[in-house]
C-alpha cells in the first residue's frame, strides 16, 4: 500500500522495469545485469531504479514466489482493522520479510496478506507477533486446494 503524497514520476525505463519483469525474472548469476541489457542501461542503474521504486512504495518486494507446500510454509491471512488504523497496521504488516503482498479489501476483514516462512513454526510466530503488536486477531486461511493464478498484469499508464 503506497502512501499518498507526491506523485511518483516514471519514465519509459521505469515503466518497462515494472511491466516487463513481473514474471520471467532472469535466473542468472547477475539477473540485474541481464535486465539492464534488455533495457539498454547499466546494471547499477537498474538496481538504483528498483531501490527508488521500492522506497516510493511502487515495488513491495523483488523475489521468487514458490509453489506452496513444496518449499517452506505459507498461508493467506486477514484482519478486521478499524479504518482509522488501516495505514498504521498495513505498514506494520509490511515490515515483515515473510509478507509477500498486502492489500486492502472492502469487507469486514479489510486487510489481507500472504505470509511465507521457512516452516509452520515461523509462520505461526509471525501471526502471533502481529496479533500481539496490534491487538487485532489474524485470521489464518491456509490453502486447501492449489490453483495457479498469474498475478502479473499489464499496467495502465495514464
C-alpha positions in Angstrom: 0.0 0.0 0.0 1.7 3.2 -1.2 1.5 6.2 1.0 -0.4 9.1 -0.6 1.6 12.2 -1.3 3.8 13.5 -4.1 3.2 11.7 -7.4 5.9 9.3 -8.5 7.3 10.3 -11.9 8.1 7.3 -14.1 10.0 7.4 -17.4 9.9 4.7 -20.1 12.7 2.7 -18.4 10.8 2.6 -15.1 7.6 1.6 -16.8 9.3 -1.3 -18.7 11.1 -2.4 -15.5 7.7 -2.5 -13.7 5.8 -4.1 -16.5 8.2 -6.4 -18.2 9.7 -8.2 -15.2 6.6 -9.0 -13.1 7.3 -12.6 -14.1 10.1 -14.3 -16.0 12.7 -12.7 -13.8 16.1 -13.9 -15.1 17.5 -16.9 -13.2 21.1 -15.9 -13.8 24.2 -15.2 -11.6 23.7 -11.5 -12.3 20.0 -11.0 -13.0 20.1 -7.2 -12.8 22.8 -7.2 -15.5 20.6 -9.3 -17.7 17.6 -7.0 -17.1 19.9 -4.0 -17.8 20.9 -5.5 -21.2 17.3 -5.9 -22.2 16.5 -2.3 -21.1 19.6 -0.8 -22.7 21.0 0.7 -19.4 23.7 -0.3 -16.9 23.3 -2.8 -14.1 23.8 -0.2 -11.4 21.1 1.9 -12.9 18.6 -1.0 -12.7 19.5 -1.6 -9.1 19.2 2.2 -8.3 15.8 2.4 -10.0 14.5 -0.7 -8.1 15.7 0.9 -4.9 13.9 4.2 -5.8 10.7 2.5 -6.8 10.8 0.4 -3.6 11.4 3.5 -1.4 8.5 5.2 -3.1 6.2 2.2 -2.5 5.7 1.3 -6.1 7.5 -2.0 -5.6 6.9 -4.0 -2.4 9.4 -6.8 -3.0 11.7 -8.4 -5.6 11.9 -12.2 -5.1 10.6 -15.5 -6.0 7.1 -16.9 -5.4 7.4 -20.6 -4.7 4.8 -23.2 -5.0 3.1 -23.7 -1.7 3.9 -26.8 0.3 7.0 -27.5 -1.9 9.4 -25.2 -0.1 8.7 -23.8 3.3 5.2 -22.8 4.6 2.7 -20.2 3.6 -0.8 -19.0 4.3 -3.3 -16.3 3.4 -4.2 -14.1 6.4 -6.8 -11.5 7.0 -7.5 -8.9 9.7 -10.6 -6.7 10.6 -8.8 -3.4 11.1 -10.6 -0.2 12.2 -10.5 2.3 9.3 -8.5 4.8 11.3 -5.7 2.3 11.9 -5.5 0.8 8.4 -2.4 2.6 7.3 -0.6 2.0 10.6 -1.4 -1.7 10.6 -0.6 -2.1 6.9 2.8 -0.5 7.5 3.5 -2.8 10.4 2.5 -5.9 8.5 4.6 -4.8 5.5 7.6 -4.6 7.9 7.8 -8.4 8.0 10.1 -10.1 5.5 7.6 -13.0 5.5 4.8 -10.9 3.9 4.6 -11.4 0.1 1.9 -8.9 -0.6 -0.7 -7.0 1.4 -3.9 -5.4 0.2 -7.0 -3.7 1.4 -10.4 -5.0 0.6 -13.9 -3.7 1.1 -15.1 -6.2 3.6 -15.2 -6.6 7.4 -11.9 -8.4 7.0 -10.3 -5.4 5.2 -6.6 -6.2 5.3 -5.3 -9.3 3.6 -1.8 -10.6 3.2 0.2 -13.7 2.2 2.8 -15.0 4.6 5.6 -17.3 3.6 8.2 -18.7 6.0 10.8 -21.5 6.3 8.4 -23.6 8.4 5.0 -23.7 10.1 6.6 -22.7 13.4 7.9 -19.4 12.0 4.6 -18.8 10.2 2.7 -19.1 13.5 5.2 -17.0 15.3 4.8 -14.1 12.8 0.9 -14.2 13.0 1.1 -14.3 16.8 3.5 -11.4 16.9 1.3 -9.3 14.6 -1.7 -10.0 16.9 0.4 -9.1 20.0 1.6 -5.8 18.4 -1.7 -4.7 17.0 -4.2 -6.2 19.4 -6.2 -7.5 16.4 -6.8 -11.2 15.6 -5.1 -12.6 12.5 -7.4 -15.0 10.6 -5.3 -17.8 9.2 -6.7 -19.1 5.9 -4.5 -22.0 4.8 -4.7 -23.2 1.2 -6.9 -26.3 0.9 -6.6 -26.8 -2.9 -3.9 -25.4 -5.2 -4.8 -23.2 -8.2 -2.4 -21.3 -10.4 -3.3 -17.6 -10.8 -0.8 -15.4 -12.6 -0.8 -12.2 -10.6 1.1 -10.3 -13.3 -1.0 -8.0 -15.4 -0.2 -5.2 -17.9 0.0 -1.9 -16.1 -2.1 1.0 -17.3 -0.1 4.2 -17.7 -2.0 7.5 -17.8 
